[in-house]
Structures are given as structure tokens and as C-alpha cells.
């Protein structure tokens, strides 16, 4: 069970953070294109632009008033319609995986993938999002050998951002092992449990290296509900292995998907009996876009369950800028179920699809709404 709270780390109630994908500056026109970031840094123009862009993204978050920052995921390549690098960043650098471009669309939910057998595949496919997800839907991701780390460099990605600020920066690791595995066609293991165990070791090593580099907060994004329901109990074991022995504030983020994905996709109530055993400090879940449902907030008041609530108060599903008062009302609704000391604020998901000015305005509304809620609770 949880033994620490983000409010203790930051020193105030309702500390503000966000899930890490931030709009890149319009002048940053580079992509890694599958390269090791250290290889890309041999190009002086790329290296200077990259570091300057990270500083700009960190600066926006500081000016907006966030307490815990994110590196912005500049290491995600820009693709048509969607940040396909949420999936591809790790796969492009992982040993034992082959990415095969194809003319036909349907790779992410291709026959033979766990996602194709999951309950959410049909919902997503019926949404007509093939063009949005084109970069990954027009490729097959195949496991052709034993998977290994390769030059993923998540500790370096984190450290480049942390050098830009004195505020804590969360370390991220792109798409988590269960969700990532659900998109793969396994031509080597022929055994999902064996594949997942090896993936867990890769992520565990990446997370451990980031903490050894100085990261105090780690966050793993993993929509485990993309895997078949009968596997969820084992999937929790896999995530627990990733977090095992990690001496940091540990967050599991599980949302309704990126900006184009359906609202309310994550089956929180159905997952809760399984995921409540996760050995993390916080669950970061989406609430703003679904109106802060009482039945989902009440899960955090379950007797014996003391993990923090990472309360999504900024929607990633529309272009409206929340008002500070709307944010404050969401916080107060959550506080009727959960001790305020256990609540920190975040966005429902990443803000990559927004203009930079809109994303910053949303984050500023979050910080102002948090202050309104603090003041009203003191009265």
C-alpha cells in the first residue's frame, strides 16, 4: 500500500502536474526517426534545437504554475494525426522487434495481437480512426526474437529536462509493457506470459536507471484493459515487477486514450478489483472529460485502499479551456470521497494535439483552480 503522498513531496495540498506529452514549439521541425538520441545529438543543429525546445516546454509549465513538471516528450516523433511514437519510440529501439510497413491498414489490431481479442478494439475501430492512427495502423509490429532494451535512453530523456528546472520532473517511459505487448504479433515466444516477463525486465531496468540518475517521481502509462480481461490478474503482476524495488514516488497512469480516442473508454470499475493490488503510490485517472463520476471517485474510498488519486481535471478531448472555478469544483467533488492530502492534479492525458498556447492556458487554469480549492477548504 501507499506510504507517501505527492502533497508531502511538494509541501501543499493539490499539487499540480500533467501527463507528459506537450505541444512542441512550432519552430522545432525535427524527428528522431528511430535513431538513438545520442546519435541524433551528433548533429549540432538538432542538439541545440532539441535542448532549447525542452527548455521552452519546461518554461511553459513553470509559468503556468505547475509544481511537478514533465519533459514534454519531445523524443516522440510527430506523425500524421497522432503521436504514434507513444508506441513506436520503444519498439524502434527494442531488440527482437521488427516493424513492417504495409499498404493495408489494421496493424495495431491485426489478427494475432492481444488487442484484437480485447474488448476495446471494436470500439476504437468503429470510431473511424484509422487515418488518425495511420502511422501505426499501416505497420505490423512483430516479435522475431528475444526482446531486449536497446538504446531507449529514458534516464537521459528525463535528465535533459530536469537540468532545466529546480522543480521535480517526472520520468516517463512511453507506452507500458502490457499495452505495448497487446499490439505485437508474436512470432518468437508463442507465449504471452513469457513475452510479458521479458518486457517487464526491460522496463524495470529503464526505471531503475532513471531513479539512479536522480528521478524522484516515475510514471508508467499502461492501458492494461487493451489486453483480454482474463489476463488482467497476471498483467498486474507484470506491472508490479516493473515497479519492484523502485525507490521513488510511483504513478500508474491509465486514461481513456489520447485525444482522438473515445470518451470514457477505460473500464475503471471493472479493473479495480485487479489493479487495487498494484504496488504504486498513485493512480492517475481521467475524470474531467466524464464529469467526475461519483462511482469512480468512490473507488478511492474503498476500505484498506490508501493510494493517492491523481485527479484528471483537464480534458484532452476538446479544445475548450477549463475555467479555474470548474477545476476547483472537480477537486471539491473528489475531496468528498478522498482525503485532500491524497489528491494531486493532472491532465486526463497528454496535450500534444493542442496548440502550445491552448495547452498552457489549460495548465494555468489547473493551477488557479487548485488555489481556489485550497482557499475554500481553509475556510
KOLMI-872829 format. One record per residue (C-alpha): residue in three letters; chain; x, z, y. Coordinates in pm, 1 decimal, always signed. Example, Ala and Ser with C-alpha at 12.3 -4.5 7.8 and 13.67 -1.06 7.14 Angstrom:
<atoms>
aa | ch | east | up | north
ALA | A | +1230.0 | +780.0 | -450.0 .
SER | A | +1367.0 | +714.0 | -106.0 .
</atoms>
This chain:
<atoms>
aa | ch | east | up | north
UNK | A | +0.0 | +0.0 | +0.0 .
UNK | A | +96.0 | -46.3 | +361.5 .
UNK | A | +324.0 | +213.6 | +515.3 .
UNK | A | +380.8 | +62.7 | +859.0 .
UNK | A | +177.8 | -94.2 | +1134.8 .
UNK | A | +265.7 | -363.6 | +1385.9 .
UNK | A | +129.3 | -137.2 | +1659.5 .
UNK | A | +404.2 | +110.9 | +1570.9 .
UNK | A | +670.6 | -160.6 | +1576.3 .
UNK | A | +560.7 | -281.4 | +1920.1 .
UNK | A | +457.1 | +54.4 | +2064.7 .
UNK | A | +98.3 | -19.6 | +2169.7 .
UNK | A | -243.0 | -98.7 | +2029.2 .
UNK | A | -345.9 | -457.3 | +1959.6 .
UNK | A | -5.1 | -622.7 | +1983.2 .
UNK | A | -33.9 | -998.6 | +2027.6 .
UNK | A | +128.1 | -1266.0 | +1814.3 .
UNK | A | +29.0 | -1604.4 | +1677.7 .
UNK | A | +74.2 | -1826.2 | +1373.5 .
UNK | A | +386.0 | -2024.9 | +1430.9 .
UNK | A | +302.0 | -2391.9 | +1498.0 .
UNK | A | +320.8 | -2453.7 | +1873.0 .
UNK | A | +293.3 | -2786.1 | +2060.0 .
UNK | A | +635.4 | -2939.6 | +2104.0 .
UNK | A | +736.8 | -3038.2 | +2458.1 .
UNK | A | +635.6 | -3398.0 | +2528.0 .
UNK | A | +994.3 | -3490.1 | +2604.9 .
UNK | A | +1114.0 | -3383.3 | +2258.6 .
UNK | A | +1092.4 | -3707.5 | +2063.5 .
UNK | A | +1298.0 | -3624.1 | +1757.4 .
UNK | A | +1212.0 | -3572.8 | +1390.2 .
UNK | A | +1436.2 | -3431.0 | +1120.6 .
UNK | A | +1315.8 | -3697.0 | +879.2 .
UNK | A | +1412.6 | -3497.5 | +572.7 .
UNK | A | +1763.0 | -3416.7 | +693.8 .
UNK | A | +1935.5 | -3083.4 | +662.1 .
UNK | A | +1909.1 | -2936.5 | +1012.4 .
UNK | A | +2286.0 | -2877.0 | +1013.1 .
UNK | A | +2335.1 | -3247.8 | +954.7 .
UNK | A | +2098.7 | -3327.4 | +1242.5 .
UNK | A | +2295.1 | -3093.0 | +1469.7 .
UNK | A | +2596.3 | -3322.7 | +1439.2 .
UNK | A | +2410.1 | -3540.4 | +1688.2 .
UNK | A | +2479.2 | -3374.1 | +2024.4 .
UNK | A | +2166.8 | -3516.5 | +2188.6 .
UNK | A | +1949.2 | -3382.2 | +1908.6 .
UNK | A | +2120.0 | -3042.8 | +1907.4 .
UNK | A | +2083.9 | -2990.8 | +2282.2 .
UNK | A | +1724.3 | -3112.8 | +2292.6 .
UNK | A | +1628.6 | -2900.5 | +1993.7 .
UNK | A | +1772.7 | -2579.3 | +2135.0 .
UNK | A | +1619.5 | -2647.3 | +2477.4 .
UNK | A | +1278.3 | -2715.6 | +2320.7 .
UNK | A | +1289.4 | -2392.2 | +2121.2 .
UNK | A | +1369.3 | -2204.1 | +2443.2 .
UNK | A | +1072.2 | -2371.6 | +2613.0 .
UNK | A | +834.8 | -2274.8 | +2332.0 .
UNK | A | +961.8 | -1916.7 | +2329.8 .
UNK | A | +933.0 | -1904.7 | +2709.8 .
UNK | A | +569.6 | -2012.5 | +2698.1 .
UNK | A | +488.7 | -1728.4 | +2460.1 .
UNK | A | +668.3 | -1472.5 | +2675.9 .
UNK | A | +491.5 | -1592.8 | +2989.9 .
UNK | A | +157.2 | -1578.4 | +2807.9 .
UNK | A | +222.6 | -1210.3 | +2733.3 .
UNK | A | +277.9 | -1210.3 | +2356.5 .
UNK | A | +451.5 | -910.1 | +2203.1 .
UNK | A | +566.7 | -1076.0 | +1879.7 .
UNK | A | +679.0 | -1437.5 | +1901.4 .
UNK | A | +717.6 | -1734.5 | +1667.4 .
UNK | A | +981.3 | -2005.3 | +1666.1 .
UNK | A | +711.9 | -2270.5 | +1717.9 .
UNK | A | +807.8 | -2468.7 | +1405.6 .
UNK | A | +998.6 | -2738.8 | +1585.7 .
UNK | A | +1150.1 | -2808.3 | +1243.9 .
UNK | A | +814.1 | -2959.3 | +1145.3 .
UNK | A | +821.4 | -3335.5 | +1194.2 .
UNK | A | +548.4 | -3498.9 | +1397.7 .
UNK | A | +323.3 | -3711.3 | +1177.4 .
UNK | A | +2.9 | -3905.3 | +1234.4 .
UNK | A | -282.9 | -3665.0 | +1292.5 .
UNK | A | -140.5 | -3358.2 | +1124.1 .
UNK | A | +175.2 | -3154.9 | +1070.9 .
UNK | A | +243.0 | -3287.5 | +722.6 .
UNK | A | +577.9 | -3108.8 | +731.6 .
UNK | A | +389.0 | -2785.6 | +664.5 .
UNK | A | +403.0 | -2922.5 | +309.6 .
UNK | A | +688.8 | -3170.1 | +329.7 .
UNK | A | +956.8 | -2959.2 | +502.8 .
UNK | A | +1031.8 | -2753.8 | +191.1 .
UNK | A | +965.5 | -3034.8 | -57.0 .
UNK | A | +1204.4 | -3274.0 | +120.1 .
UNK | A | +1483.5 | -3019.0 | +80.7 .
UNK | A | +1399.8 | -2872.2 | -258.2 .
UNK | A | +1591.4 | -2967.0 | -570.7 .
UNK | A | +1388.9 | -3106.0 | -860.2 .
UNK | A | +1117.1 | -3269.5 | -646.0 .
UNK | A | +1064.6 | -3640.9 | -582.3 .
UNK | A | +837.3 | -3770.0 | -304.4 .
UNK | A | +697.9 | -4112.3 | -388.7 .
UNK | A | +527.2 | -4307.6 | -111.0 .
UNK | A | +233.2 | -4516.7 | -227.4 .
UNK | A | -15.3 | -4762.9 | -83.2 .
UNK | A | -325.2 | -4587.9 | -215.3 .
UNK | A | -439.7 | -4262.0 | -59.5 .
UNK | A | -503.9 | -3942.0 | -253.1 .
UNK | A | -166.6 | -3785.4 | -336.5 .
UNK | A | -237.4 | -3430.8 | -221.3 .
UNK | A | -531.2 | -3404.7 | -461.4 .
UNK | A | -406.7 | -3655.0 | -716.7 .
UNK | A | -511.5 | -3619.6 | -1081.2 .
UNK | A | -278.2 | -3373.1 | -1245.8 .
UNK | A | -240.2 | -3145.0 | -943.0 .
UNK | A | -385.4 | -2794.7 | -946.8 .
UNK | A | -552.1 | -2861.0 | -612.6 .
UNK | A | -756.4 | -3142.6 | -769.4 .
UNK | A | -906.4 | -2888.8 | -1009.0 .
UNK | A | -968.3 | -2628.5 | -738.5 .
UNK | A | -1299.8 | -2554.2 | -572.1 .
UNK | A | -1194.1 | -2665.7 | -221.9 .
UNK | A | -1064.1 | -3015.6 | -299.7 .
UNK | A | -1408.1 | -3175.6 | -295.1 .
UNK | A | -1499.6 | -3001.1 | +30.9 .
UNK | A | -1187.4 | -3132.1 | +201.7 .
UNK | A | -1211.3 | -3483.0 | +59.2 .
UNK | A | -1576.8 | -3515.6 | +158.1 .
UNK | A | -1476.2 | -3437.6 | +516.8 .
UNK | A | -1328.0 | -3785.3 | +559.7 .
UNK | A | -982.9 | -3653.1 | +649.4 .
UNK | A | -771.8 | -3898.4 | +450.5 .
UNK | A | -643.6 | -4061.2 | +769.0 .
UNK | A | -568.0 | -3723.8 | +926.5 .
UNK | A | -362.0 | -3623.4 | +623.3 .
UNK | A | -221.0 | -3973.7 | +573.2 .
UNK | A | +146.2 | -3871.5 | +564.5 .
UNK | A | +88.6 | -3656.9 | +258.6 .
UNK | A | -218.3 | -3823.9 | +108.5 .
UNK | A | -23.4 | -4150.5 | +70.6 .
UNK | A | +252.5 | -3998.5 | -140.9 .
UNK | A | +284.4 | -3832.7 | -478.0 .
UNK | A | +496.8 | -3518.9 | -488.3 .
UNK | A | +639.0 | -3496.4 | -839.8 .
UNK | A | +840.5 | -3222.8 | -1008.0 .
UNK | A | +1107.8 | -3409.4 | -1202.7 .
UNK | A | +1346.9 | -3122.2 | -1284.0 .
UNK | A | +1404.2 | -2751.8 | -1241.4 .
UNK | A | +1323.2 | -2664.1 | -881.0 .
UNK | A | +1597.9 | -2517.1 | -662.4 .
UNK | A | +1644.2 | -2411.3 | -298.3 .
UNK | A | +1837.8 | -2690.1 | -138.3 .
UNK | A | +1913.5 | -2679.0 | +240.1 .
UNK | A | +1587.2 | -2516.8 | +355.9 .
UNK | A | +1763.4 | -2301.5 | +623.8 .
UNK | A | +1471.3 | -2075.4 | +714.1 .
UNK | A | +1707.0 | -1797.5 | +822.1 .
UNK | A | +1876.5 | -2040.5 | +1061.9 .
UNK | A | +1541.4 | -2163.6 | +1195.3 .
UNK | A | +1445.6 | -1804.2 | +1270.3 .
UNK | A | +1779.9 | -1710.7 | +1425.5 .
UNK | A | +1778.8 | -2003.8 | +1669.0 .
UNK | A | +1453.9 | -1869.8 | +1814.0 .
UNK | A | +1549.2 | -1502.7 | +1808.1 .
UNK | A | +1857.7 | -1578.1 | +2017.3 .
UNK | A | +1625.2 | -1691.3 | +2297.9 .
UNK | A | +1445.9 | -1358.8 | +2346.9 .
UNK | A | +1471.0 | -982.2 | +2315.3 .
UNK | A | +1117.7 | -962.8 | +2174.0 .
UNK | A | +1078.6 | -977.8 | +1794.8 .
UNK | A | +1033.3 | -1322.2 | +1642.6 .
UNK | A | +854.6 | -1361.9 | +1310.7 .
UNK | A | +1033.1 | -1550.5 | +1033.4 .
UNK | A | +821.9 | -1821.6 | +867.0 .
UNK | A | +877.6 | -2023.1 | +550.2 .
UNK | A | +640.4 | -2323.8 | +574.8 .
UNK | A | +377.1 | -2364.8 | +303.2 .
UNK | A | +394.6 | -2084.7 | +46.5 .
UNK | A | +469.8 | -2134.1 | -324.1 .
UNK | A | +117.1 | -2120.7 | -469.3 .
UNK | A | -35.9 | -2362.7 | -219.6 .
UNK | A | +265.8 | -2590.8 | -237.3 .
UNK | A | +259.4 | -2593.6 | -618.1 .
UNK | A | -106.7 | -2693.1 | -612.9 .
UNK | A | -11.2 | -3028.2 | -455.3 .
UNK | A | +255.0 | -3115.9 | -713.8 .
UNK | A | +236.1 | -3337.0 | -1019.7 .
UNK | A | +443.7 | -3150.5 | -1278.1 .
UNK | A | +644.8 | -3391.5 | -1489.6 .
UNK | A | +906.8 | -3136.8 | -1594.7 .
UNK | A | +773.3 | -2787.2 | -1671.4 .
UNK | A | +429.7 | -2881.4 | -1805.1 .
UNK | A | +358.5 | -2512.6 | -1745.9 .
UNK | A | +226.3 | -2392.6 | -1408.3 .
UNK | A | +333.7 | -2035.6 | -1465.1 .
UNK | A | +694.4 | -2138.4 | -1529.7 .
UNK | A | +691.7 | -2361.7 | -1220.3 .
UNK | A | +544.2 | -2084.9 | -1004.9 .
UNK | A | +801.0 | -1830.7 | -1125.4 .
UNK | A | +1087.9 | -2058.9 | -1022.6 .
UNK | A | +923.6 | -2132.1 | -688.1 .
UNK | A | +883.6 | -1758.2 | -627.9 .
UNK | A | +1258.4 | -1709.1 | -671.9 .
UNK | A | +1329.2 | -1980.8 | -413.0 .
UNK | A | +1100.2 | -1822.5 | -154.0 .
UNK | A | +1226.5 | -1473.8 | -231.4 .
UNK | A | +1584.7 | -1586.7 | -168.7 .
UNK | A | +1487.2 | -1757.4 | +158.8 .
UNK | A | +1300.0 | -1447.9 | +277.7 .
UNK | A | +1579.3 | -1211.9 | +177.6 .
UNK | A | +1833.2 | -1426.3 | +365.1 .
UNK | A | +1619.3 | -1420.1 | +680.8 .
UNK | A | +1595.5 | -1040.9 | +668.2 .
UNK | A | +1969.9 | -1012.2 | +609.2 .
UNK | A | +2013.3 | -1227.7 | +922.6 .
UNK | A | +1811.1 | -972.2 | +1120.4 .
UNK | A | +1441.9 | -1066.1 | +1091.1 .
UNK | A | +1218.9 | -758.1 | +1116.8 .
UNK | A | +887.6 | -937.9 | +1055.6 .
UNK | A | +828.0 | -1203.1 | +789.8 .
UNK | A | +512.4 | -1409.5 | +741.8 .
UNK | A | +418.1 | -1622.2 | +444.2 .
UNK | A | +139.0 | -1880.0 | +477.5 .
UNK | A | -27.2 | -1941.3 | +143.4 .
UNK | A | -382.7 | -2062.5 | +85.3 .
UNK | A | -392.0 | -1947.6 | -274.9 .
UNK | A | -758.0 | -2046.1 | -301.0 .
UNK | A | -644.2 | -2409.7 | -337.3 .
UNK | A | -538.1 | -2311.1 | -690.0 .
UNK | A | -803.6 | -2264.0 | -960.7 .
UNK | A | -984.0 | -1930.0 | -942.3 .
UNK | A | -886.7 | -1833.0 | -1297.5 .
UNK | A | -523.4 | -1834.1 | -1179.7 .
UNK | A | -562.3 | -1607.3 | -876.1 .
UNK | A | -457.7 | -1287.2 | -1051.7 .
UNK | A | -130.9 | -1448.9 | -1157.6 .
UNK | A | -88.2 | -1604.0 | -812.1 .
UNK | A | -91.9 | -1254.6 | -661.8 .
UNK | A | +191.2 | -1161.5 | -899.6 .
UNK | A | +384.2 | -1463.4 | -771.8 .
UNK | A | +343.9 | -1363.9 | -406.6 .
UNK | A | +438.2 | -1006.0 | -489.4 .
UNK | A | +760.7 | -1138.4 | -639.5 .
UNK | A | +833.0 | -1328.4 | -317.3 .
UNK | A | +791.4 | -1007.9 | -112.8 .
UNK | A | +956.0 | -774.2 | -365.6 .
UNK | A | +1224.3 | -554.1 | -210.3 .
UNK | A | +1197.8 | -723.2 | +132.6 .
UNK | A | +1277.9 | -459.7 | +396.0 .
UNK | A | +1066.9 | -593.0 | +682.5 .
UNK | A | +709.1 | -588.5 | +807.5 .
UNK | A | +544.4 | -827.6 | +561.7 .
UNK | A | +247.3 | -1051.0 | +652.0 .
UNK | A | +36.8 | -1273.1 | +429.0 .
UNK | A | -142.8 | -1538.3 | +634.1 .
UNK | A | -444.5 | -1707.4 | +478.4 .
UNK | A | -665.8 | -1914.2 | +706.5 .
UNK | A | -928.6 | -2187.0 | +682.6 .
UNK | A | -662.4 | -2455.4 | +711.5 .
UNK | A | -516.6 | -2642.0 | +1006.4 .
UNK | A | -713.8 | -2784.2 | +1297.4 .
UNK | A | -892.9 | -3066.6 | +1108.9 .
UNK | A | -990.6 | -2858.2 | +804.2 .
UNK | A | -1348.9 | -2727.1 | +766.6 .
UNK | A | -1453.6 | -2406.3 | +939.9 .
UNK | A | -1494.9 | -2111.2 | +704.7 .
UNK | A | -1309.7 | -2270.9 | +413.9 .
UNK | A | -1129.0 | -1959.2 | +287.5 .
UNK | A | -1342.3 | -1756.8 | +40.0 .
UNK | A | -1225.1 | -1418.2 | +167.6 .
UNK | A | -1482.4 | -1206.0 | -11.6 .
UNK | A | -1426.8 | -1380.1 | -342.9 .
UNK | A | -1048.5 | -1344.7 | -311.4 .
UNK | A | -1043.3 | -982.7 | -200.5 .
UNK | A | -1063.2 | -815.9 | -546.1 .
UNK | A | -746.8 | -1007.0 | -637.6 .
UNK | A | -544.9 | -1009.3 | -316.7 .
UNK | A | -600.9 | -643.7 | -223.4 .
UNK | A | -314.2 | -572.5 | -462.7 .
UNK | A | -66.2 | -777.5 | -261.2 .
UNK | A | +237.2 | -569.0 | -166.3 .
UNK | A | +239.5 | -654.9 | +203.2 .
UNK | A | +178.5 | -470.5 | +528.8 .
UNK | A | -79.4 | -706.4 | +678.6 .
UNK | A | -336.0 | -972.1 | +600.0 .
UNK | A | -361.9 | -1225.1 | +884.2 .
UNK | A | -703.5 | -1393.0 | +854.3 .
UNK | A | -917.2 | -1626.2 | +1066.5 .
UNK | A | -1210.2 | -1464.4 | +1247.3 .
UNK | A | -1257.6 | -1630.3 | +1587.6 .
UNK | A | -1395.4 | -1959.9 | +1458.5 .
UNK | A | -1651.4 | -1786.7 | +1231.1 .
UNK | A | -1774.7 | -1527.5 | +1483.3 .
UNK | A | -1603.7 | -1217.4 | +1338.2 .
UNK | A | -1832.4 | -1171.5 | +1032.8 .
UNK | A | -1906.4 | -803.7 | +964.9 .
UNK | A | -1897.4 | -853.2 | +589.8 .
UNK | A | -1538.5 | -980.6 | +610.8 .
UNK | A | -1420.8 | -719.3 | +860.3 .
UNK | A | -1571.8 | -453.0 | +633.4 .
UNK | A | -1329.7 | -552.0 | +355.6 .
UNK | A | -1053.4 | -384.6 | +557.5 .
UNK | A | -1250.3 | -57.4 | +546.1 .
UNK | A | -1251.2 | -56.2 | +163.8 .
UNK | A | -1156.1 | +296.8 | +43.2 .
UNK | A | -788.8 | +311.8 | -52.0 .
UNK | A | -706.2 | -12.8 | +129.2 .
UNK | A | -483.1 | +52.1 | +429.9 .
UNK | A | -318.7 | -280.1 | +509.4 .
UNK | A | -315.9 | -397.9 | +868.9 .
UNK | A | -568.9 | -650.5 | +990.0 .
UNK | A | -408.2 | -948.3 | +1159.4 .
UNK | A | -721.0 | -1042.3 | +1351.5 .
UNK | A | -755.3 | -1409.9 | +1437.6 .
UNK | A | -902.6 | -1406.9 | +1790.1 .
UNK | A | -804.8 | -1760.1 | +1898.9 .
UNK | A | -973.1 | -2051.0 | +1722.2 .
UNK | A | -775.5 | -2355.8 | +1616.2 .
UNK | A | -1089.0 | -2562.1 | +1553.6 .
UNK | A | -1197.3 | -2655.2 | +1906.9 .
UNK | A | -1047.8 | -2730.2 | +2246.1 .
UNK | A | -1235.6 | -2457.4 | +2431.3 .
UNK | A | -1019.2 | -2191.5 | +2592.8 .
UNK | A | -1146.2 | -1849.5 | +2496.1 .
UNK | A | -1211.9 | -1606.0 | +2779.1 .
UNK | A | -1032.6 | -1270.8 | +2777.3 .
UNK | A | -1370.8 | -1097.9 | +2750.2 .
UNK | A | -1458.2 | -1299.3 | +2437.6 .
UNK | A | -1130.7 | -1190.0 | +2283.3 .
UNK | A | -1197.5 | -828.1 | +2378.7 .
UNK | A | -1544.4 | -840.0 | +2222.1 .
UNK | A | -1395.0 | -962.5 | +1894.6 .
UNK | A | -1139.3 | -682.7 | +1899.7 .
UNK | A | -1404.9 | -419.0 | +1962.9 .
UNK | A | -1617.2 | -554.3 | +1679.6 .
UNK | A | -1321.5 | -527.8 | +1442.0 .
UNK | A | -1245.4 | -176.1 | +1567.2 .
UNK | A | -1589.6 | -63.8 | +1448.7 .
UNK | A | -1464.6 | -122.7 | +1094.2 .
UNK | A | -1089.5 | -63.7 | +1117.1 .
UNK | A | -869.2 | +198.6 | +1284.0 .
UNK | A | -736.5 | +29.4 | +1602.1 .
UNK | A | -384.3 | +131.2 | +1500.4 .
UNK | A | -417.5 | -109.9 | +1206.3 .
UNK | A | -518.4 | -410.5 | +1418.3 .
UNK | A | -289.9 | -669.6 | +1568.9 .
UNK | A | -394.9 | -1001.3 | +1716.2 .
UNK | A | -310.3 | -1353.3 | +1617.6 .
UNK | A | -443.7 | -1706.0 | +1627.7 .
UNK | A | -665.4 | -1828.7 | +1345.5 .
UNK | A | -395.6 | -2081.9 | +1257.8 .
UNK | A | -125.8 | -2285.0 | +1428.7 .
UNK | A | -180.9 | -2456.8 | +1763.9 .
UNK | A | +25.4 | -2770.5 | +1701.8 .
UNK | A | -270.5 | -3004.7 | +1760.2 .
UNK | A | -330.9 | -2884.1 | +2117.2 .
UNK | A | -166.9 | -2981.6 | +2440.7 .
UNK | A | +102.1 | -2736.3 | +2539.6 .
UNK | A | -91.9 | -2619.4 | +2847.0 .
UNK | A | -407.0 | -2554.6 | +2639.1 .
UNK | A | -216.0 | -2364.3 | +2371.4 .
UNK | A | -50.4 | -2146.5 | +2633.7 .
UNK | A | -387.0 | -2079.5 | +2801.0 .
UNK | A | -533.5 | -1968.0 | +2468.6 .
UNK | A | -243.5 | -1729.8 | +2409.7 .
UNK | A | -276.1 | -1591.3 | +2761.8 .
UNK | A | -646.8 | -1522.5 | +2702.2 .
UNK | A | -548.4 | -1331.1 | +2388.4 .
UNK | A | -304.5 | -1109.5 | +2575.1 .
UNK | A | -550.9 | -1043.9 | +2857.5 .
UNK | A | -830.4 | -970.9 | +2612.1 .
UNK | A | -608.8 | -721.2 | +2430.9 .
UNK | A | -550.2 | -534.7 | +2756.7 .
UNK | A | -924.0 | -524.2 | +2830.4 .
UNK | A | -987.4 | -375.6 | +2485.4 .
UNK | A | -711.9 | -116.4 | +2531.0 .
UNK | A | -853.0 | -7.6 | +2864.6 .
UNK | A | -1209.2 | +18.7 | +2733.3 .
UNK | A | -1103.4 | +221.2 | +2430.4 .
UNK | A | -925.3 | +470.7 | +2657.6 .
UNK | A | -1247.1 | +540.5 | +2846.3 .
</atoms>
